[in-house]
Amino acid sequence: MKQPNSDWWKKAVAYQIYIRSFQDSNGDGVGDIPGILPHLDELKELGVDVLWLSPFCTSPNDDNGYDVSDYYSIQPEYGTMADLEELIDEAQKRNMTIMMDLVFNHTSDEHPWFKESRSSTNNPKRDWYLWAAPNNGKEPNNWDSFFGGKAWEFDPQTQEFYCHIFSKKQPDLNWANPAIRNELKKISLFWIKKGIRAFRLDAIHLIGKPLDLRDFPSNTKKSFKVWENTQLTHTYLQEFHAEVFEPYGIFTVGETGGTTPQTARLYTNSDRKELSTIFHFDHVHLRDNHERHSLFKNWESWQRGLSKKAWDAPFLSNHDLARSVSAYGEEGVWRIRSAQALGGLLLTSWGTPFIYQGEEYGIPNAYFDERQSYRDQHSAYLVDQFLKHGYVPDEVWNSWRSYTRDNSRVPISWSSQPKAGFTTGSPWMPLHPQYQQVNAHSDRNAEVSVFRFFQELIRLRKKNQVLIFGDYRVLTKDGPIGVISRRMRTGESALVVMNLCSNVLTQNMKHLGRKQDYSKLKLCLSNYLPDKRIGVVLHPFYKPRSELGAAVTEELYLRPWEFRIYL
């Protein structure tokens, strides 16, 4: 069952499917596993190798599946075990790997384990979760919850508190107990035997909580640092790697908030035998247009900070974030060009890139007009807290509409047909207000297509290893223009040039501070070729640039959101 090439995933391109919002096959308004099957050929055509599926195990859906009540079954609204087995089989026929989202930091409070655990203080499963007695009649310590309030919930039945780093309906597992670790290994092996060959490990950086349950220091704002990325977490993951991941050649991606390039080495350095790679999040806070240059500078710092024995997993969007074209690009007239350029930045990055569903069509945020159109309870809680503390309602509302997780969870707009081609029934949340204008069908058939540009980027990436393994250096210091050098010791080199704004700009190539004969590199891809004009009229002093095969000139003229690759 072991993969013949243990590093196969380094050359892969991954794609995240948020099942509930991808495609409904039975008209109940909820996306499901059978709905993925008709799109496999399309994803293969795009060039995808790994399909990361959001949690599909049985769940009461307090947190959209990230609260599991049975790790061995399929959420009924998503289909059956036979449906999943068919998806795994059909993906394998297309040389695609299914990545399962494992939620092992916590369960649902409706899981049988927790029901037993809370039944009495001497129940055999009591120590499968984190329980503690009151401290002077209050919470055991001052830990906070990511979802607001304290991370402890009092249970009247046993007169003790249980820990919940997220919702109170998501009690945290006690990884210090070998029994729970052994049970989680059994679960992993169950799915590996089904044909799963990759795992995304949700909130895995939180599993190594201090055994003494100590308070976080009073001079810090939040308690998260006390139980994020601890040595215990690394110890547990090394155990899992030895007994589960390595024997079966499993590709693993850990969700590890709060990491730096230096601390991430502990997870990803192959000598330590923990994880294949991780998701880190400091770049997602660069929301200001003036900070776009910081985006690729940030990625450069990660390549420099991670050792050569480590690997990255770059992304611009996922199920917890706003749409990338809205967060980093420009909506409206430059939506298509900016979506293409951001795709270029992502797919020429160092590491295994992750595309989020709809990103390849340039789908923007939804910006619903009514609060009841949103489903994200976490965002709703934050809005109420801001209003409670006296923030201006209009400012809070506008911020929420821009950054709520629901922007990425709106059902995919497949076409301009009724119900956007997503369902024949009533969708579980409102459809995108622009679905008749912005959808997969219209993009794939347009003269200027985000999908086709992503496709060309992936094809070029897989054909030229320098775009995967090459040293990643940003040559420009600031501003919206990025010039990135990719070089390998074998002598292969590439130059990636991008203009991340809607102005026509020039870049002098003579003073970039790195000695290299750029004239030997030839233009092989640009999102302005073929030269189809969309958007506003260009500046009258704009000078047309050369066609494919042209060398790098001393001064480059870049159109709005133009992206180029020279090889």
Order of alpha helices (4+ residues) and beta strands (2+ residues): beta-alpha-beta-beta-beta-alpha-beta-alpha-beta-beta-beta-alpha-beta-alpha-alpha-beta-alpha-beta-alpha-alpha-alpha-beta-alpha-alpha-alpha-alpha-alpha-alpha-beta-beta-beta-beta-beta-beta-beta
